[in-house]
Amino acid sequence: MTGRNSSDYAVVWPRSAKSVEIKPLARRLDTMDGKTVAFLWDDLFRGDEIWPILKQELSARFSGLSFIDHDIFGSTHGDEEHRVLAELPGKIKSMKIDAVVSGMGC
């Protein structure tokens, strides 16, 4: 309450102020055929089980796919995450990666 005998209440918004600008999504690929797909992972939840399944399913659906495993990049969570994320754009470009699948666990 704002006053001892007042029926007015101070209101606090439960979310913090926005700190990141919303950006438009990247252009989607016309096809996945013949593309290079990279996997990113935070080492937290079952990526070691999911990535092989995802590779198998994507390869069955699209021809000529190649994959770059998460261990090439390092974990996107933890002590090295800032370095891993800072290096990511350069690695994506130099490795000619067309698409990225990022796995995160909670």
Secondary structure, 3 states (H helix, E strand, C coil): CCCCCCCCCCCCCCCCCCCCCCCCCCCCCCCCCCCEEEEEECCCCCHHHHHHHHHHHHHHHCCCCEEECHHHCCCCCCCCHHHHHHHHHHHHHHCCCCEEEEECCC
